[in-house]
Amino acid sequence: MADMRTLLVGLTDYRDSLLRHVKSLESDFDDVRRVWIGLDDCFAGNAADEFRPIWQTADDRFKEYVERTTEILGVLNQRIESLEEADRTIGLDD
């Protein structure tokens, strides 16, 4: 069962890394979003009219990325829980 133990450790490491990645991206994107909100209040003219839909597209895509990554994290958690249950039941180290 050493392969299952290796899989469990690998999946757990990947999940933890992905979670840190998403949290870091969310924090960074929130910083950019706050700056954009401040800029948008005083931004005017053709440049503003052209940039607003570009920003909205970026914002929408980021939200979609986070949603899909959250789905991946859910699948990883299910797999990890199954392997942990197998470890409790039959022992992966045996």
C-alpha positions in Angstrom: 0.0 0.0 0.0 3.0 2.3 -0.2 1.7 3.6 -3.5 -1.5 4.7 -1.9 0.4 6.4 0.9 2.5 8.2 -1.7 -0.7 9.2 -3.5 -2.2 10.5 -0.3 0.8 12.6 0.6 1.0 13.9 -3.0 -2.6 14.9 -3.2 -2.5 16.5 0.2 0.6 18.5 -0.8 -1.0 19.5 -4.1 -4.3 20.6 -2.4 -2.4 22.7 0.2 -0.3 24.3 -2.5 -3.3 25.0 -4.6 -5.2 26.5 -1.7 -2.2 28.8 -0.9 -2.0 29.8 -4.5 -5.7 30.7 -4.7 -5.6 32.7 -1.4 -2.6 34.6 -2.6 -4.3 35.4 -6.0 -7.5 36.5 -4.3 -5.6 38.8 -2.0 -3.6 40.3 -4.9 -6.6 40.7 -7.1 -8.6 42.3 -4.3 -5.7 44.9 -4.0 -6.0 45.6 -7.8 -9.8 45.7 -7.6 -9.6 48.3 -4.8 -7.3 50.5 -6.9 -9.5 50.1 -9.9 -12.6 51.2 -7.9 -10.7 54.3 -6.8 -9.5 55.0 -10.3 -12.9 54.3 -11.9 -14.5 57.1 -9.7 -12.4 59.7 -11.4 -11.6 58.0 -14.8 -13.4 59.6 -17.7 -13.4 59.9 -21.5 -12.6 57.4 -24.3 -9.9 55.6 -22.4 -12.2 55.0 -19.5 -15.0 53.8 -21.9 -12.6 51.4 -23.5 -11.0 50.1 -20.4 -14.2 49.4 -18.3 -15.3 46.4 -20.4 -11.7 45.0 -20.4 -11.6 45.2 -16.6 -15.0 43.6 -16.3 -13.9 40.7 -18.5 -10.8 40.3 -16.4 -12.8 40.4 -13.2 -15.3 37.8 -14.6 -12.5 35.5 -15.7 -10.8 35.7 -12.4 -14.1 34.8 -10.6 -14.5 31.9 -13.0 -10.9 30.7 -12.3 -11.6 30.8 -8.6 -14.9 28.9 -8.9 -13.2 26.2 -11.0 -10.3 25.9 -8.7 -12.7 25.6 -5.8 -14.3 22.7 -7.6 -10.9 21.1 -8.1 -10.2 21.6 -4.4 -13.5 19.8 -3.6 -12.5 16.8 -5.7 -9.1 16.7 -4.1 -10.7 16.8 -0.7 -13.0 13.9 -1.6 -10.1 11.8 -2.8 -8.0 12.6 0.2 -10.9 11.7 2.6 -11.3 8.4 0.7 -7.6 7.6 1.1 -7.6 8.6 4.7 -10.6 6.4 5.3 -8.8 3.5 3.6 -5.8 4.2 5.8 -8.0 4.0 8.9 -9.7 0.8 7.7 -6.9 -1.2 6.1 -3.8 0.8 6.8 -1.9 2.2 3.9 1.5 1.6 5.5 1.0 -2.2 5.6 
